[in-house]
């Protein structure tokens, strides 16, 4: 593996690791946080599912766009959005704002992990 490919691989690994750590830190405490807004079990389930829903719906479109526009731009934008929206959890004042934050975080997440996987496929020799 050449030096440039190795650096790209390490950068992608770090980007995905940071995103996954961000998700892993929020997910266990989000239901407790939602309960402070008197969220029912159903609403907590909707908040948790909003992340996956936005990822599932946007994945094919984001993947196609990243093929056309370039993976690096999507990765950088996804990481920036992911970081900013993660800070918005502390600003949420009700369950619906939490759900919006979760939807946007899912959209940003689909710009990181699957795009990084595609990027690795691009740089890996066949």
C-alpha positions, -999 to 999 in steps of 0.1 A, spaced: 0 0 0 15 34 -10 19 62 15 -9 83 0 -34 54 0 -24 46 36 -30 82 47 -64 82 30 -73 49 46 -63 62 81 -82 94 75 -113 75 65 -110 52 95 -107 82 119 -137 99 102 -159 69 106 -147 62 141 -155 97 152 -190 95 137 -197 61 153 -184 73 187 -208 103 184 -237 80 177 -227 56 204 -224 83 231 -258 98 223 -279 67 217 -279 53 253 -288 85 270 -312 100 244 -343 81 258 -335 95 293 -331 130 278 -364 126 260 -381 116 292 -372 150 307 -396 164 281 -423 140 292 -419 119 261 -439 87 260 -424 53 250 -439 57 215 -424 91 210 -390 79 223 -392 51 198 -400 76 171 -370 98 181 -347 68 180 -361 56 147 -359 90 130 -321 85 126 -325 52 107 -354 65 87 -335 95 74 -304 73 67 -325 47 48 -344 72 27 -314 94 18 -288 67 13 -294 60 -23 -297 96 -33 -266 107 -14 -246 77 -28 -255 86 -63 -246 123 -57 -213 114 -42 -205 93 -73 -211 124 -94 -198 152 -73 -170 135 -53 -168 115 -21 -144 138 -4 -168 168 -5 -196 146 10 -174 133 37 -163 167 48 -198 182 46 -212 152 65 -186 154 93 -192 192 96 -230 188 97 -227 158 121 -206 178 145 -228 209 144 -261 190 148 -247 169 176 -242 201 195 -279 209 189 -290 182 213 -283 205 241 -304 233 225 -335 212 220 -364 224 241 -390 197 233 -393 162 218 -401 175 183 -368 194 183 -350 163 194 -367 144 165 -356 171 140 -320 169 154 -321 131 151 -333 133 115 -306 157 105 -280 137 123 -291 106 104 -288 126 71 -253 137 81 -244 101 91 -253 88 56 -228 113 42 -200 97 63 -201 60 68 -214 47 35 -194 73 15 -162 62 34 -169 26 25 -173 36 -12 -141 56 -10 -122 26 4 -136 6 -25 -122 32 -49 -87 32 -35 -84 -5 -29 -67 -24 -57 -87 -52 -72 
